[in-house]
Amino acid sequence: MPQGKPVSEDVQWIVVRLGTAMSADDIAMYADLSERKVKDILAHFKQTGEVKLEGSKRSRPKLHRTLCDYEIEVCSWLSIC
């Protein structure tokens, strides 16, 4: 996996499941991750019981530059009353 890219939630769960039967070095080779990243994922799971959701927490809300269909419908409904 390219350096600096976040590890998807699915791959993190694979690492957690493999952690019960394989060493961190073997998991790193299998999942194409660094051994340090594998250890970080396993340590976080042992502390919290969850995997890190790296992409979803840091994403910014998307702004609409134009009105959406539902906004137009609400505005037209209010003008009728």
N, CA, C and O atoms as a MOPAC input file, in Angstrom:
PM7 MOZYME 1SCF
protein

 N      0.84600 1    -1.16700 1     0.00000 1
 C      0.00000 1     0.00000 1     0.00000 1
 C      0.89300 1     1.23200 1     0.00000 1
 O      1.91300 1     1.24200 1     0.68800 1
 N      0.54000 1     2.27500 1    -0.75300 1
 C      1.37000 1     3.47600 1    -0.80100 1
 C      1.47600 1     4.14700 1     0.56600 1
 O      0.53800 1     4.14400 1     1.36300 1
 N      2.63600 1     4.71300 1     0.80200 1
 C      2.88900 1     5.35100 1     2.08200 1
 C      2.02200 1     6.59500 1     2.22900 1
 O      1.88600 1     7.36800 1     1.28000 1
 N      1.43500 1     6.79900 1     3.40400 1
 C      0.63900 1     7.98100 1     3.67800 1
 C     -0.83600 1     7.84100 1     3.35800 1
 O     -1.62000 1     8.73000 1     3.69100 1
 N     -1.23100 1     6.76400 1     2.72900 1
 C     -2.64500 1     6.55000 1     2.40900 1
 C     -3.34500 1     5.91800 1     3.60000 1
 O     -2.77600 1     5.04800 1     4.25800 1
 N     -4.58700 1     6.34600 1     3.89200 1
 C     -5.30800 1     5.70800 1     4.99800 1
 C     -5.69300 1     4.27800 1     4.65200 1
 O     -5.96000 1     3.95700 1     3.49400 1
 N     -5.71700 1     3.43000 1     5.66200 1
 C     -6.08200 1     2.02600 1     5.48000 1
 C     -7.59500 1     1.93000 1     5.61600 1
 O     -8.16800 1     2.42700 1     6.58600 1
 N     -8.23700 1     1.29700 1     4.65500 1
 C     -9.69600 1     1.20800 1     4.67700 1
 C    -10.16700 1     0.40000 1     5.88100 1
 O     -9.41900 1    -0.39300 1     6.45400 1
 N    -11.42000 1     0.62000 1     6.24700 1
 C    -12.00000 1    -0.07700 1     7.39500 1
 C    -12.01100 1    -1.58500 1     7.16700 1
 O    -11.76000 1    -2.35200 1     8.09600 1
 N    -12.30100 1    -2.01800 1     5.93900 1
 C    -12.33500 1    -3.44400 1     5.63400 1
 C    -10.98000 1    -4.10300 1     5.84400 1
 O    -10.89700 1    -5.19300 1     6.40900 1
 N     -9.91800 1    -3.44200 1     5.38900 1
 C     -8.57300 1    -4.00300 1     5.55400 1
 C     -8.19500 1    -4.03400 1     7.03200 1
 O     -7.53000 1    -4.96700 1     7.48100 1
 N     -8.61500 1    -3.02200 1     7.79100 1
 C     -8.32100 1    -3.02200 1     9.22000 1
 C     -9.00200 1    -4.19400 1     9.92100 1
 O     -8.40500 1    -4.81600 1    10.80000 1
 N    -10.24500 1    -4.50400 1     9.54300 1
 C    -10.92700 1    -5.65600 1    10.14600 1
 C    -10.25000 1    -6.95700 1     9.75200 1
 O    -10.20800 1    -7.89500 1    10.54900 1
 N     -9.71800 1    -7.03200 1     8.53400 1
 C     -8.96500 1    -8.21800 1     8.11500 1
 C     -7.73000 1    -8.37900 1     8.99400 1
 O     -7.40800 1    -9.48300 1     9.43200 1
 N     -7.03700 1    -7.26100 1     9.24900 1
 C     -5.84400 1    -7.29900 1    10.10400 1
 C     -6.21600 1    -7.78600 1    11.50500 1
 O     -5.50300 1    -8.59900 1    12.09300 1
 N     -7.33000 1    -7.28900 1    12.03400 1
 C     -7.76000 1    -7.69800 1    13.37700 1
 C     -8.06000 1    -9.19200 1    13.41100 1
 O     -7.66400 1    -9.88100 1    14.35200 1
 N     -8.74200 1    -9.69000 1    12.41300 1
 C     -9.08800 1   -11.11500 1    12.39000 1
 C     -7.85800 1   -11.99500 1    12.23000 1
 O     -7.75000 1   -13.05000 1    12.85500 1
 N     -6.92400 1   -11.54800 1    11.37900 1
 C     -5.69900 1   -12.32300 1    11.19500 1
 C     -4.79300 1   -12.24700 1    12.41700 1
 O     -3.95000 1   -13.12200 1    12.61700 1
 N     -4.95700 1   -11.21100 1    13.23800 1
 C     -4.12100 1   -11.03000 1    14.42200 1
 C     -4.26600 1   -12.15000 1    15.43800 1
 O     -3.38700 1   -12.34100 1    16.27900 1
 N     -5.35500 1   -12.88700 1    15.37200 1
 C     -5.54000 1   -13.98800 1    16.31500 1
 C     -4.72300 1   -15.22200 1    15.93800 1
 O     -4.44000 1   -16.06600 1    16.78700 1
 N     -4.34400 1   -15.32500 1    14.66100 1
 C     -3.68600 1   -16.54500 1    14.20600 1
 C     -2.29300 1   -16.32900 1    13.61500 1
 O     -1.54200 1   -17.29000 1    13.44900 1
 N     -1.93800 1   -15.08200 1    13.29700 1
 C     -0.67500 1   -14.82100 1    12.61400 1
 C      0.12300 1   -13.75100 1    13.35700 1
 O     -0.42100 1   -12.99600 1    14.16200 1
 N      1.41100 1   -13.70500 1    13.07200 1
 C      2.26200 1   -12.66200 1    13.64800 1
 C      2.08500 1   -11.36800 1    12.86000 1
 O      1.58600 1   -11.38000 1    11.73500 1
 N      2.49600 1   -10.25600 1    13.45900 1
 C      2.37500 1    -8.95200 1    12.80900 1
 C      3.18000 1    -8.90600 1    11.50700 1
 O      2.75800 1    -8.27500 1    10.53900 1
 N      4.32800 1    -9.56900 1    11.48400 1
 C      5.16200 1    -9.60900 1    10.29100 1
 C      4.44700 1   -10.34200 1     9.15100 1
 O      4.45800 1    -9.87800 1     8.01100 1
 N      3.83000 1   -11.47600 1     9.45500 1
 C      3.11000 1   -12.23700 1     8.43000 1
 C      1.89000 1   -11.46700 1     7.92200 1
 O      1.59900 1   -11.47600 1     6.72500 1
 N      1.17900 1   -10.80300 1     8.83300 1
 C      0.01100 1   -10.00900 1     8.42500 1
 C      0.44500 1    -8.86000 1     7.53100 1
 O     -0.22800 1    -8.54500 1     6.54900 1
 N      1.57100 1    -8.23000 1     7.86600 1
 C      2.07700 1    -7.11200 1     7.07200 1
 C      2.37700 1    -7.54800 1     5.64200 1
 O      2.07000 1    -6.82600 1     4.69300 1
 N      2.96400 1    -8.70600 1     5.48700 1
 C      3.25000 1    -9.21500 1     4.13500 1
 C      1.96300 1    -9.56500 1     3.40200 1
 O      1.82800 1    -9.27500 1     2.21400 1
 N      1.02600 1   -10.18100 1     4.09400 1
 C     -0.22800 1   -10.61000 1     3.47700 1
 C     -1.09300 1    -9.42100 1     3.06300 1
 O     -1.67500 1    -9.42200 1     1.97800 1
 N     -1.17800 1    -8.40000 1     3.93600 1
 C     -2.05700 1    -7.25800 1     3.68800 1
 C     -1.35400 1    -6.11400 1     2.96000 1
 O     -1.98400 1    -5.09400 1     2.67900 1
 N     -0.08200 1    -6.25600 1     2.65300 1
 C      0.70900 1    -5.22200 1     1.98700 1
 C      0.71800 1    -3.92600 1     2.80400 1
 O      0.50600 1    -2.83800 1     2.26900 1
 N      0.96600 1    -4.06600 1     4.10000 1
 C      1.07400 1    -2.94200 1     5.01900 1
 C      2.40900 1    -3.02500 1     5.73300 1
 O      3.08200 1    -4.05500 1     5.69800 1
 N      2.78700 1    -1.93400 1     6.38000 1
 C      4.00400 1    -1.98900 1     7.18100 1
 C      3.71100 1    -2.70500 1     8.48900 1
 O      2.57100 1    -2.74200 1     8.95200 1
 N      4.74000 1    -3.26500 1     9.06600 1
 C      4.57700 1    -3.97000 1    10.33400 1
 C      4.12600 1    -3.00400 1    11.42900 1
 O      3.33700 1    -3.36400 1    12.30200 1
 N      4.62800 1    -1.79200 1    11.37200 1
 C      4.23600 1    -0.77500 1    12.35500 1
 C      2.74300 1    -0.45500 1    12.25300 1
 O      2.06600 1    -0.31600 1    13.27200 1
 N      2.22700 1    -0.33800 1    11.01900 1
 C      0.81100 1    -0.04700 1    10.82100 1
 C     -0.05000 1    -1.19200 1    11.34900 1
 O     -1.09600 1    -0.95600 1    11.95200 1
 N      0.38400 1    -2.42000 1    11.12600 1
 C     -0.34600 1    -3.58200 1    11.63400 1
 C     -0.38800 1    -3.54300 1    13.15400 1
 O     -1.43500 1    -3.78600 1    13.75500 1
 N      0.75000 1    -3.23800 1    13.77900 1
 C      0.79500 1    -3.15800 1    15.23900 1
 C     -0.08400 1    -2.03000 1    15.75800 1
 O     -0.73100 1    -2.18400 1    16.79500 1
 N     -0.12200 1    -0.88300 1    15.04800 1
 C     -0.97600 1     0.23100 1    15.44800 1
 C     -2.45100 1    -0.15500 1    15.39400 1
 O     -3.21700 1     0.16700 1    16.30200 1
 N     -2.84700 1    -0.84500 1    14.32600 1
 C     -4.23800 1    -1.27600 1    14.17700 1
 C     -4.61600 1    -2.23500 1    15.28600 1
 O     -5.67900 1    -2.09500 1    15.89100 1
 N     -3.75500 1    -3.21300 1    15.56400 1
 C     -4.04200 1    -4.19500 1    16.61300 1
 C     -4.07000 1    -3.55400 1    17.99900 1
 O     -4.90500 1    -3.91600 1    18.82700 1
 N     -3.16800 1    -2.60600 1    18.26300 1
 C     -3.13700 1    -1.93100 1    19.56300 1
 C     -4.39200 1    -1.08700 1    19.75800 1
 O     -4.96700 1    -1.07200 1    20.84700 1
 N     -4.81800 1    -0.38700 1    18.71300 1
 C     -6.03600 1     0.42500 1    18.80800 1
 C     -7.25000 1    -0.46500 1    19.04900 1
 O     -8.13700 1    -0.11500 1    19.82800 1
 N     -7.28900 1    -1.61100 1    18.38600 1
 C     -8.41500 1    -2.53000 1    18.57400 1
 C     -8.44000 1    -3.08700 1    20.00000 1
 O     -9.50700 1    -3.22600 1    20.59700 1
 N     -7.26400 1    -3.40400 1    20.53900 1
 C     -7.21500 1    -3.93400 1    21.90600 1
 C     -7.67800 1    -2.90800 1    22.92900 1
 O     -8.27600 1    -3.26900 1    23.94300 1
 N     -7.40700 1    -1.62200 1    22.67000 1
 C     -7.80700 1    -0.57000 1    23.60200 1
 C     -9.28900 1    -0.23400 1    23.49700 1
 O     -9.95400 1    -0.04800 1    24.51600 1
 N     -9.81100 1    -0.15400 1    22.27800 1
 C    -11.16400 1     0.36500 1    22.07800 1
 C    -12.17900 1    -0.67300 1    21.62500 1
 O    -13.38000 1    -0.48200 1    21.81500 1
 N    -11.72100 1    -1.76300 1    21.03200 1
 C    -12.64300 1    -2.74800 1    20.47200 1
 C    -13.18500 1    -2.34100 1    19.11900 1
 O    -14.08700 1    -2.99400 1    18.59500 1
 N    -12.65700 1    -1.27900 1    18.54600 1
 C    -13.08300 1    -0.77000 1    17.23900 1
 C    -11.85400 1    -0.51900 1    16.37200 1
 O    -10.72300 1    -0.52000 1    16.85700 1
 N    -12.09400 1    -0.30600 1    15.09600 1
 C    -11.02300 1     0.11200 1    14.19600 1
 C    -11.16700 1     1.60400 1    13.94200 1
 O    -12.24000 1     2.17500 1    14.13600 1
 N    -10.09000 1     2.22700 1    13.51100 1
 C    -10.10800 1     3.66200 1    13.24400 1
 C    -10.85300 1     3.93000 1    11.94800 1
 O    -10.64600 1     3.24500 1    10.94600 1
 N    -11.71100 1     4.92000 1    11.97700 1
 C    -12.40900 1     5.35100 1    10.77300 1
 C    -11.73500 1     6.63100 1    10.29800 1
 O    -12.23200 1     7.73400 1    10.52300 1
 N    -10.60800 1     6.46300 1     9.64400 1
 C     -9.76200 1     7.60300 1     9.30400 1
 C    -10.41200 1     8.55600 1     8.31900 1
 O    -10.32500 1     9.77100 1     8.49700 1
 N    -11.04500 1     8.05200 1     7.31100 1
 C    -11.59500 1     8.92300 1     6.29200 1
 C    -12.85600 1     9.64000 1     6.69400 1
 O    -13.03600 1    10.79900 1     6.32000 1
 N    -13.72900 1     9.01100 1     7.43200 1
 C    -15.02900 1     9.60700 1     7.71400 1
 C    -14.97400 1    10.70800 1     8.76700 1
 O    -15.77100 1    11.64300 1     8.69700 1
 N    -14.07700 1    10.63600 1     9.72700 1
 C    -14.02200 1    11.65700 1    10.76300 1
 C    -13.43400 1    12.95700 1    10.24500 1
 O    -13.79400 1    14.03400 1    10.71900 1
 N    -12.54800 1    12.86700 1     9.29500 1
 C    -11.83700 1    14.05000 1     8.84200 1
 C    -12.45500 1    14.69100 1     7.59700 1
 O    -12.00200 1    15.74700 1     7.15600 1
 N    -13.45800 1    14.07800 1     7.04400 1
 C    -14.02100 1    14.63900 1     5.82700 1
 C    -14.83500 1    15.88900 1     6.14800 1
 O    -15.52500 1    15.95500 1     7.16600 1
 N    -14.74200 1    16.84900 1     5.28400 1
 C    -15.47100 1    18.09500 1     5.46800 1
 C    -16.87200 1    17.94800 1     4.89700 1
 O    -17.08700 1    17.19700 1     3.94500 1
 N    -17.81900 1    18.66300 1     5.47600 1
 C    -19.16000 1    18.61500 1     4.89700 1
 C    -19.15300 1    19.24100 1     3.50800 1
 O    -18.42700 1    20.20200 1     3.25100 1
 N    -19.95700 1    18.69400 1     2.63000 1
 C    -20.00900 1    19.20200 1     1.26000 1
 C    -21.05500 1    20.30700 1     1.16800 1
 O    -22.18300 1    20.15300 1     1.63400 1
 N    -20.66900 1    21.39800 1     0.57100 1
 C    -21.57600 1    22.52200 1     0.41800 1
 C    -22.24300 1    22.44600 1    -0.94700 1
 O    -21.61200 1    22.09600 1    -1.94500 1
 N    -23.53000 1    22.78100 1    -0.97500 1
 C    -24.25300 1    22.84100 1    -2.23700 1
 C    -24.14000 1    24.26400 1    -2.78000 1
 O    -24.45000 1    25.22600 1    -2.07700 1
 N    -23.71300 1    24.39200 1    -3.98500 1
 C    -23.58000 1    25.71200 1    -4.59000 1
 C    -24.91200 1    26.18900 1    -5.18100 1
 O    -25.07800 1    27.38000 1    -5.44300 1
 N    -25.83300 1    25.29500 1    -5.38600 1
 C    -27.15200 1    25.64900 1    -5.90100 1
 C    -28.20500 1    25.01100 1    -5.00300 1
 O    -27.89500 1    24.16500 1    -4.16500 1
 N    -29.42900 1    25.42200 1    -5.18900 1
 C    -30.51500 1    24.83100 1    -4.41500 1
 C    -30.78200 1    23.41800 1    -4.88600 1
 O    -30.70000 1    23.11800 1    -6.07700 1
 N    -31.10000 1    22.55800 1    -3.94100 1
 C    -31.46000 1    21.18300 1    -4.26400 1
 C    -32.96000 1    21.11100 1    -4.54100 1
 O    -33.70000 1    22.04800 1    -4.24400 1
 N    -33.39800 1    19.99300 1    -5.10900 1
 C    -34.80900 1    19.82000 1    -5.44100 1
 C    -35.69900 1    19.94700 1    -4.21500 1
 O    -36.75400 1    20.57800 1    -4.27700 1
 N    -35.28300 1    19.35300 1    -3.10400 1
 C    -36.14400 1    19.39900 1    -1.91600 1
 C    -36.23100 1    20.80800 1    -1.34400 1
 O    -37.24700 1    21.14700 1    -0.73600 1
 N    -35.21400 1    21.63600 1    -1.51200 1
 C    -35.27800 1    23.01700 1    -1.03300 1
 C    -36.24900 1    23.84100 1    -1.87900 1
 O    -36.96400 1    24.69800 1    -1.35900 1
 N    -36.26600 1    23.58100 1    -3.15500 1
 C    -37.18700 1    24.27800 1    -4.04600 1
 C    -38.62100 1    23.86900 1    -3.74200 1
 O    -39.51600 1    24.71400 1    -3.75100 1
 N    -38.85400 1    22.58700 1    -3.47300 1
 C    -40.19300 1    22.11400 1    -3.14000 1
 C    -40.69500 1    22.74800 1    -1.85100 1
 O    -41.86400 1    23.12700 1    -1.77100 1
 N    -39.85200 1    22.87000 1    -0.85400 1
 C    -40.27100 1    23.47600 1     0.41300 1
 C    -40.60000 1    24.94700 1     0.18600 1
 O    -41.59300 1    25.43500 1     0.72600 1
 N    -39.81600 1    25.65500 1    -0.57800 1
 C    -40.05100 1    27.07200 1    -0.83400 1
 C    -41.35900 1    27.26700 1    -1.60200 1
 O    -42.12300 1    28.17900 1    -1.28500 1
 N    -41.62900 1    26.43900 1    -2.59400 1
 C    -42.87000 1    26.58300 1    -3.35500 1
 C    -44.06600 1    26.21500 1    -2.49900 1
 O    -45.14100 1    26.79200 1    -2.66700 1
 N    -43.90600 1    25.26600 1    -1.58400 1
 C    -45.00600 1    24.88400 1    -0.69000 1
 C    -45.33600 1    26.03200 1     0.26300 1
 O    -46.51200 1    26.26800 1     0.54100 1
 N    -44.35300 1    26.73600 1     0.76100 1
 C    -44.59300 1    27.84200 1     1.67900 1
 C    -45.24200 1    29.03100 1     0.98800 1
 O    -46.02800 1    29.73800 1     1.61800 1
 N    -44.94500 1    29.27800 1    -0.27200 1
 C    -45.51500 1    30.42400 1    -0.97500 1
 C    -46.99200 1    30.20100 1    -1.31900 1
 O    -47.72700 1    31.16800 1    -1.51800 1
 N    -47.43100 1    28.95200 1    -1.39200 1
 C    -48.82500 1    28.65400 1    -1.69900 1
 C    -49.70500 1    28.96200 1    -0.50300 1
 O    -50.82900 1    29.43800 1    -0.66200 1
 N    -49.20500 1    28.69500 1     0.68800 1
 C    -50.02400 1    28.85700 1     1.91000 1
 C    -50.29100 1    30.26100 1     2.27000 1
 O    -50.96200 1    30.52600 1     3.26700 1

